[in-house]
Amino acid sequence: MTEDAFLADYDPSRYPAVAVTVDVVALTIRDGVLHVLLVERGEAPFQGRWALPGGFVKVGEENLDQAAARELAEETGLSSPSRVHLEQLASYGDPGRDPRMPIISVAYLAFGPEMPDPRAGSDASDAAWVPVASLGLTASGAQPPGATRRLAFDHARILSDGLERARGKLEYTPLATAFLPGTFTIPELRAVYECVWDEALHAGNFHRKVLSVPGFIEGTGDTTASGGRKGGPRARLYRAGDARLLHPALLRPASEEDIR
């Protein structure tokens, strides 16, 4: 049988219908605290609960990456900033994860600096940057029964996976710089690591390690306009280098005690 003949006789209705959605774990740092973007669902299922921004893929009109970028902008009012990092995280397809029908979600991880206040889209009643710590997530992606913002669907698990991916990528890639503006100081870079890892780091050791990684950051030749809070010298300014992987890696304190 030729391929044309096979396709002419092919009947997709013989197979169960499965929908595909995208969900986005969008992270940013506000006032020194790691925040995640959540929307309050304005309709069933899980009306009134909070969820990651997301929605159904427009089949035949967009690919997964385009759907994730669209949902991040459309459902929250955020136009994608040029420096937002967006990457595919994982796929989720457990039976019953959505009460409507079998739905597979392809989750994305996004993070960037200075993201603006969100605006809820048409199917959401509210949208907000929420401190990650306030959600009470366990390592397995569970929430305590009394959590103020209960997450819909399996979004607690997806968020937990996204946080672990972000923490891991800061070890071996330069993506910590995606949380920062174009130029930054080493203390500001250290603050990103401390915020995402939720660990205090030794300033001197961190400074030494960062500068020892080829291509991680490069000096601009400029300094901050003023010194520190105690009237110290002005800090040197850096920008992201051209490295794609960090070698040696900057390991988390749990696995490298001397970075503390």
ROMI-64066 format. One line per 10 residues: number of its first residue (from 1); their letters; for each residue x negated, y negated, z of N, C-alpha, C. Coordinates in steps of 0.1 Angstrom, whole numbers, always signed. Layout:
BEGIN
NUM	a	X,Y,Z,X,Y,Z,X,Y,Z; ... .
***
This chain:
BEGIN
1	mtedaflady	-8,+12,+0,+0,+0,+0,-9,-13,+0; -6,-22,-9,-13,-34,-9,-10,-43,+3; -18,-53,+6,-15,-61,+17,-3,-70,+15; -1,-74,+3,+11,-82,+0,+24,-73,+2; +23,-61,-2,+35,-52,+0,+37,-49,+15; +26,-48,+22,+28,-45,+37,+34,-57,+43; +30,-69,+40,+35,-81,+46,+50,-84,+42; +53,-80,+30,+67,-82,+26,+76,-73,+34; +72,-61,+38,+80,-52,+46,+79,-54,+61; +69,-63,+65,+66,-64,+79,+78,-71,+87 .
11	dpsrypavav	+82,-65,+98,+94,-70,+105,+89,-74,+119; +86,-87,+122,+81,-90,+135,+91,-88,+147; +104,-87,+143,+114,-85,+153,+113,-72,+160; +105,-63,+155,+103,-50,+161,+95,-51,+174; +89,-62,+176,+80,-64,+188,+86,-74,+197; +83,-73,+210,+88,-82,+220,+83,-96,+217; +92,-106,+220,+88,-120,+218,+80,-125,+230; +68,-131,+227,+59,-136,+237,+56,-151,+233; +57,-160,+243,+54,-174,+240,+40,-177,+246; +34,-188,+240,+21,-192,+245,+21,-206,+250 .
21	tvdvvaltir	+16,-209,+261,+15,-222,+267,+0,-226,+270; -2,-238,+272,-15,-243,+277,-13,-250,+290; -22,-248,+300,-22,-256,+312,-36,-261,+314; -37,-273,+320,-49,-281,+321,-53,-284,+336; -64,-279,+340,-70,-282,+353,-78,-295,+351; -73,-307,+353,-80,-319,+351,-85,-324,+364; -98,-326,+365,-105,-330,+378,-112,-344,+376; -112,-352,+386,-120,-364,+386,-123,-367,+401; -132,-377,+403,-136,-381,+416,-131,-395,+419; -123,-396,+429,-118,-410,+433,-122,-412,+448 .
31	dgvlhvllve	-128,-424,+450,-132,-428,+463,-140,-417,+470; -149,-410,+462,-157,-400,+468,-150,-387,+471; -138,-385,+466,-130,-373,+469,-126,-366,+456; -127,-353,+455,-123,-345,+443,-108,-345,+442; -103,-349,+431,-88,-349,+428,-85,-341,+416; -73,-335,+416,-68,-328,+405,-55,-335,+400; -52,-334,+387,-40,-341,+382,-28,-331,+383; -18,-335,+389,-6,-326,+391,+7,-334,+386; +17,-327,+381,+29,-333,+377,+40,-326,+385; +50,-334,+389,+62,-328,+396,+72,-324,+386 .
41	rgeapfqgrw	+76,-311,+386,+85,-306,+376,+99,-313,+377; +104,-318,+366,+117,-325,+367,+128,-316,+363; +126,-303,+359,+136,-294,+355,+132,-280,+359; +142,-271,+359,+140,-257,+362,+131,-250,+350; +124,-239,+354,+122,-233,+367,+112,-241,+376; +113,-239,+389,+105,-246,+399,+107,-261,+399; +119,-265,+397,+122,-279,+397,+118,-285,+411; +111,-296,+411,+107,-302,+423,+93,-298,+428; +88,-287,+423,+75,-282,+426,+64,-289,+417; +52,-289,+422,+41,-295,+415,+34,-285,+406 .
51	alpggfvkvg	+29,-289,+395,+23,-280,+385,+11,-287,+378; +3,-279,+372,-7,-285,+363,-1,-290,+350; -6,-300,+344,-1,-305,+331,-2,-294,+321; +9,-292,+313,+9,-282,+303,+22,-281,+296; +23,-271,+287,+35,-269,+279,+33,-259,+268; +43,-257,+260,+43,-248,+249,+34,-253,+238; +27,-243,+231,+19,-246,+219,+29,-248,+208; +27,-258,+199,+35,-260,+187,+30,-250,+177; +36,-239,+176,+31,-228,+167,+32,-233,+152; +20,-231,+145,+20,-235,+131,+16,-250,+129 .
61	eenldqaaar	+15,-258,+140,+12,-272,+139,-1,-276,+146; -6,-268,+156,-17,-271,+163,-24,-259,+168; -37,-260,+171,-44,-249,+177,-44,-251,+192; -51,-242,+199,-50,-243,+214,-57,-256,+219; -69,-259,+214,-76,-271,+219,-67,-283,+216; -61,-284,+205,-53,-296,+202,-41,-296,+211; -35,-285,+214,-23,-285,+224,-27,-289,+237; -39,-285,+242,-44,-289,+255,-46,-304,+256; -53,-310,+246,-55,-324,+245,-42,-332,+244; -32,-327,+237,-19,-333,+235,-12,-333,+249 .
71	elaeetglss	-12,-322,+256,-4,-321,+268,-11,-330,+279; -24,-331,+279,-31,-339,+288,-27,-354,+286; -25,-358,+274,-21,-372,+271,-6,-374,+272; +2,-365,+266,+16,-366,+264,+24,-365,+277; +21,-355,+285,+29,-352,+297,+26,-361,+309; +14,-368,+308,+10,-376,+319,+8,-391,+315; +9,-394,+302,+6,-407,+298,-8,-411,+296; -17,-401,+299,-32,-403,+297,-36,-402,+283; -42,-412,+277,-48,-410,+264,-62,-405,+266; -66,-394,+260,-78,-388,+263,-90,-397,+262 .
81	psrvhleqla	-97,-400,+273,-109,-408,+273,-120,-401,+265; -128,-409,+258,-138,-403,+250,-148,-394,+257; -150,-397,+270,-160,-389,+278,-154,-378,+286; -141,-375,+284,-135,-363,+291,-140,-350,+285; -145,-342,+294,-150,-329,+289,-138,-319,+290; -136,-312,+279,-124,-302,+279,-129,-289,+273; -127,-278,+281,-132,-265,+277,-121,-255,+281; -121,-244,+274,-112,-233,+277,-117,-226,+289; -107,-223,+298,-110,-217,+311,-108,-202,+311; -95,-198,+309,-92,-184,+309,-77,-182,+305 .
91	sygdpgrdpr	-73,-170,+302,-59,-167,+298,-52,-159,+310; -39,-162,+311,-31,-156,+322,-19,-150,+316; -17,-138,+318,-5,-131,+313,+1,-120,+321; +0,-122,+335,+6,-112,+343,+22,-112,+341; +28,-100,+341,+42,-99,+340,+49,-107,+351; +59,-114,+347,+67,-122,+358,+60,-135,+362; +49,-139,+356,+43,-151,+360,+52,-163,+357; +61,-161,+347,+71,-172,+343,+85,-165,+343; +95,-170,+350,+108,-163,+351,+116,-164,+338; +112,-172,+329,+120,-174,+317,+118,-162,+307 .
101	mpiisvayla	+106,-158,+304,+103,-148,+294,+88,-145,+296; +83,-135,+288,+69,-132,+289,+62,-144,+282; +53,-151,+290,+46,-162,+285,+31,-161,+289; +23,-162,+279,+8,-162,+282,+3,-176,+282; -4,-180,+292,-9,-193,+293,-24,-193,+291; -29,-202,+282,-44,-204,+280,-47,-216,+288; -55,-215,+299,-58,-226,+307,-71,-233,+303; -71,-246,+305,-83,-254,+301,-88,-262,+314; -101,-265,+314,-107,-273,+324,-111,-286,+318; -107,-297,+325,-111,-310,+320,-116,-318,+331 .
111	fgpempdpra	-127,-326,+329,-131,-336,+339,-138,-347,+333; -137,-359,+339,-143,-371,+334,-143,-382,+345; -149,-393,+342,-150,-404,+352,-139,-414,+350; -136,-420,+362,-127,-432,+362,-114,-430,+354; -108,-418,+355,-95,-416,+348,-84,-425,+354; -76,-431,+346,-66,-440,+351,-54,-433,+358; -46,-441,+364,-34,-436,+371,-25,-430,+360; -20,-418,+363,-11,-411,+353,+3,-416,+353; +10,-413,+342,+24,-416,+341,+31,-403,+337; +42,-400,+344,+49,-388,+342,+55,-387,+328 .
121	gsdasdaawv	+54,-376,+321,+60,-374,+308,+75,-371,+309; +82,-368,+298,+96,-367,+297,+102,-355,+305; +94,-345,+307,+99,-333,+315,+93,-333,+329; +87,-344,+334,+82,-344,+347,+88,-356,+354; +90,-355,+367,+96,-366,+375,+85,-375,+381; +73,-369,+382,+62,-377,+388,+49,-371,+384; +38,-379,+385,+25,-374,+382,+15,-381,+391; +5,-374,+396,-4,-380,+406,-17,-373,+406; -28,-381,+409,-40,-375,+413,-40,-371,+427; -42,-358,+430,-40,-352,+443,-53,-347,+448 .
131	pvaslgltas	-57,-351,+461,-70,-345,+466,-69,-330,+467; -79,-323,+461,-79,-309,+460,-78,-303,+474; -85,-309,+484,-85,-303,+498,-71,-303,+504; -62,-312,+500,-49,-313,+506,-40,-301,+502; -44,-294,+492,-35,-283,+487,-37,-270,+495; -48,-269,+503,-50,-258,+512,-53,-245,+505; -59,-245,+493,-62,-233,+485,-72,-224,+492; -69,-211,+491,-78,-201,+496,-87,-197,+484; -98,-189,+487,-107,-185,+476,-99,-177,+466; -88,-170,+470,-81,-161,+461,-70,-169,+453 .
141	gaqppgatrr	-69,-182,+456,-59,-190,+449,-45,-190,+455; -44,-187,+469,-32,-188,+476,-30,-201,+483; -18,-205,+487,-15,-217,+495,-8,-213,+507; -11,-220,+518,-3,-217,+531,+12,-220,+529; +21,-213,+536,+35,-215,+534,+39,-230,+536; +33,-237,+545,+37,-251,+548,+30,-261,+540; +24,-258,+529,+17,-267,+520,+26,-278,+516; +22,-291,+516,+30,-302,+512,+34,-301,+498; +25,-298,+489,+27,-297,+475,+26,-282,+471; +37,-275,+470,+37,-261,+466,+35,-261,+451 .
151	lafdharils	+26,-253,+446,+23,-252,+431,+33,-242,+425; +37,-245,+413,+47,-237,+406,+39,-226,+398; +46,-216,+394,+41,-205,+386,+29,-199,+393; +18,-196,+385,+6,-191,+391,-5,-202,+391; -1,-214,+392,-10,-225,+390,-20,-227,+402; -17,-221,+414,-26,-221,+425,-38,-213,+421; -36,-201,+415,-46,-192,+410,-54,-199,+399; -48,-205,+390,-55,-212,+378,-63,-223,+384; -58,-231,+393,-66,-242,+398,-78,-236,+406; -76,-226,+414,-87,-220,+421,-98,-215,+411 .
161	dglerargkl	-94,-209,+400,-104,-204,+390,-111,-216,+384; -103,-227,+381,-109,-239,+375,-120,-245,+384; -117,-246,+397,-126,-252,+407,-139,-243,+407; -137,-230,+407,-149,-222,+408,-158,-223,+395; -151,-225,+384,-158,-227,+371,-166,-240,+372; -159,-251,+377,-166,-264,+377,-178,-263,+387; -176,-257,+398,-187,-255,+408,-199,-248,+402; -196,-237,+395,-206,-229,+389,-213,-236,+377; -206,-244,+369,-212,-251,+358,-221,-262,+362; -219,-267,+374,-228,-278,+379,-241,-272,+383 .
171	eytplatafl	-242,-259,+385,-255,-252,+388,-264,-251,+376; -258,-248,+365,-267,-244,+353,-265,-253,+341; -256,-263,+341,-254,-272,+330,-254,-286,+335; -256,-296,+326,-257,-310,+331,-243,-317,+332; -232,-309,+333,-219,-314,+332,-215,-323,+344; -223,-323,+354,-220,-333,+365,-220,-347,+360; -228,-349,+350,-229,-363,+344,-216,-367,+338; -207,-357,+334,-194,-361,+328,-185,-367,+339; -188,-366,+352,-180,-372,+362,-184,-387,+364; -194,-391,+357,-201,-404,+359,-200,-413,+347 .
181	pgtftipelr	-201,-426,+349,-201,-435,+337,-214,-433,+330; -216,-441,+319,-228,-439,+310,-241,-440,+317; -242,-449,+327,-255,-450,+335,-251,-448,+350; -261,-443,+357,-258,-440,+371,-271,-438,+379; -270,-438,+392,-282,-436,+400,-282,-421,+405; -294,-417,+410,-295,-403,+415,-286,-401,+427; -285,-411,+436,-275,-409,+447,-261,-407,+442; -257,-414,+431,-244,-412,+426,-242,-399,+420; -252,-393,+414,-252,-380,+408,-251,-370,+420; -259,-372,+430,-258,-363,+442,-244,-363,+448 .
191	avyecvwdea	-238,-375,+448,-224,-375,+454,-214,-367,+446; -217,-365,+433,-208,-356,+425,-210,-342,+430; -222,-338,+431,-225,-324,+436,-219,-322,+450; -221,-331,+458,-216,-330,+472,-200,-329,+472; -194,-337,+463,-180,-337,+463,-174,-324,+457; -180,-319,+446,-174,-307,+439,-178,-295,+447; -190,-294,+453,-194,-283,+461,-189,-283,+475; -185,-295,+479,-180,-297,+493,-192,-293,+503; -203,-298,+500,-215,-295,+508,-224,-308,+508; -230,-310,+520,-240,-321,+521,-253,-316,+516 .
201	lhagnfhrkv	-260,-324,+508,-273,-321,+502,-284,-330,+508; -296,-324,+509,-307,-332,+513,-311,-342,+502; -311,-355,+505,-313,-365,+495,-327,-363,+488; -338,-361,+496,-351,-360,+490,-352,-348,+481; -348,-337,+486,-349,-324,+479,-341,-325,+466; -329,-331,+467,-321,-332,+455,-327,-341,+444; -333,-352,+449,-340,-361,+440,-351,-354,+433; -359,-347,+440,-370,-339,+434,-366,-329,+424; -356,-321,+428,-351,-311,+419,-345,-316,+406; -337,-327,+407,-331,-333,+395,-342,-337,+385 .
211	lsvpgfiegt	-352,-344,+390,-363,-349,+381,-372,-339,+376; -371,-327,+382,-380,-316,+378,-374,-308,+366; -361,-310,+363,-354,-303,+353,-355,-310,+340; -362,-304,+330,-364,-311,+317,-351,-314,+310; -349,-327,+306,-338,-330,+298,-325,-332,+305; -325,-331,+319,-312,-333,+326,-308,-347,+326; -316,-356,+331,-314,-370,+330,-326,-378,+325; -324,-390,+321,-336,-398,+316,-334,-412,+321; -345,-418,+325,-344,-432,+329,-340,-442,+318; -333,-452,+322,-330,-463,+312,-339,-474,+312 .
221	gdttasggrk	-348,-475,+323,-357,-486,+324,-351,-498,+332; -338,-496,+335,-331,-507,+343,-328,-502,+357; -324,-512,+365,-321,-509,+379,-307,-515,+382; -302,-511,+394,-289,-517,+398,-291,-532,+401; -280,-539,+400,-281,-554,+402,-285,-558,+416; -283,-550,+425,-286,-553,+439,-291,-541,+446; -297,-542,+458,-301,-531,+466,-290,-524,+473; -294,-515,+482,-284,-507,+489,-277,-516,+500; -269,-509,+508,-261,-516,+518,-270,-522,+529; -282,-517,+531,-291,-522,+541,-302,-531,+535 .
231	ggprarlyra	-299,-536,+523,-308,-546,+517,-321,-540,+511; -320,-527,+508,-332,-520,+503,-335,-523,+488; -345,-517,+482,-348,-520,+468,-337,-516,+459; -337,-522,+447,-327,-518,+437,-330,-504,+432; -319,-496,+430,-321,-482,+425,-322,-481,+410; -330,-472,+406,-332,-470,+392,-320,-464,+385; -317,-468,+373,-305,-462,+366,-310,-452,+356; -301,-441,+355,-304,-430,+346,-292,-428,+337; -294,-420,+326,-283,-415,+318,-285,-400,+315; -274,-394,+310,-275,-380,+307,-286,-377,+296 .
241	gdarllhpal	-294,-367,+298,-304,-363,+288,-298,-354,+277; -307,-347,+270,-302,-339,+259,-302,-324,+262; -304,-321,+275,-304,-306,+278,-290,-301,+278; -288,-289,+274,-275,-282,+274,-274,-272,+286; -286,-267,+290,-287,-258,+302,-298,-264,+311; -296,-262,+324,-306,-266,+334,-315,-255,+337; -328,-257,+335,-338,-247,+339,-350,-254,+345; -352,-252,+358,-345,-243,+367,-331,-248,+371; -322,-239,+374,-308,-243,+378,-308,-250,+392; -298,-258,+394,-296,-264,+408,-286,-255,+415 .
251	lrpaseedir	-291,-246,+423,-282,-236,+430,-275,-242,+441; -263,-237,+444,-255,-242,+455,-262,-238,+468; -259,-246,+479,-265,-243,+492,-263,-229,+497; -252,-223,+493,-250,-209,+498,-260,-199,+493; -266,-202,+481,-276,-194,+475,-290,-199,+475; -291,-212,+479,-304,-218,+479,-305,-227,+491; -310,-222,+502,-309,-229,+515,-317,-243,+515; -328,-243,+507,-337,-255,+508,-332,-267,+501; -320,-267,+495,-315,-279,+488,-307,-287,+499; -305,-281,+510,-297,-289,+521,-306,-300,+527 .
***
